[in-house]
């Protein structure tokens, strides 16, 4: 699941699609592989993992400021 979360966060951060991230990043899995793995995962778990990763990285980057994040899954 870690790879899926990183892939989704990369797509969000770069304001691109999962397909474009797959095309641009050399070591990233294909869009089909991401979709296949997402079907097998609970989306609430993926959302929570994404939010946790964002919070962890933001605290390291922007300390001592209140932060809130939201991921939208369709």
C-alpha positions in Angstrom: 0.0 0.0 0.0 2.9 2.3 0.6 3.7 2.5 -3.1 0.1 3.3 -4.0 0.0 6.1 -1.4 3.3 7.6 -2.7 2.0 7.4 -6.3 -1.3 9.1 -5.4 0.5 11.8 -3.4 2.9 12.4 -6.3 0.0 12.8 -8.7 -1.7 15.3 -6.3 1.4 17.3 -5.6 2.3 17.6 -9.2 -1.3 18.2 -10.2 -1.1 15.5 -12.8 -2.9 12.2 -13.3 -1.8 8.8 -12.1 -1.0 7.9 -15.7 1.3 10.9 -16.1 3.2 10.0 -12.9 3.6 6.5 -14.3 5.0 7.9 -17.6 7.3 10.4 -15.9 8.8 8.5 -13.0 11.1 5.8 -14.1 10.6 3.4 -11.1 6.9 3.9 -10.8 4.3 1.2 -11.6 1.9 1.5 -14.5 -1.5 3.1 -14.2 -3.0 -0.3 -14.6 -1.0 -1.7 -11.7 -2.0 1.2 -9.4 -5.7 0.7 -10.4 -5.4 -3.1 -9.7 -3.9 -2.5 -6.3 -6.5 0.2 -5.4 -9.3 -2.3 -6.2 -7.9 -4.6 -3.5 -7.5 -1.9 -0.9 -10.0 -0.3 1.4 -10.2 3.3 0.2 -10.7 4.6 3.8 -7.4 2.9 4.7 -5.6 4.5 1.7 -7.1 7.9 2.6 -5.9 7.6 6.2 -2.4 6.5 5.1 -2.3 9.4 2.7 -3.3 11.9 5.4 -0.8 10.5 7.9 2.0 10.7 5.3 1.1 14.3 4.5 1.0 15.2 8.1 4.3 13.6 8.8 6.1 15.2 5.9 4.6 18.6 6.5 5.6 18.7 10.2 9.2 18.1 9.1 8.9 20.8 6.5 6.8 23.4 8.2 7.1 23.0 12.0 5.0 24.6 14.7 2.1 25.6 12.4 -1.4 24.2 12.5 -2.0 22.1 9.4 -5.1 20.4 8.0 -5.3 18.3 4.9 -8.0 16.6 2.8 -7.8 14.0 0.1 -10.8 13.5 -2.1 -11.5 10.1 -3.4 -14.1 9.5 -6.1 
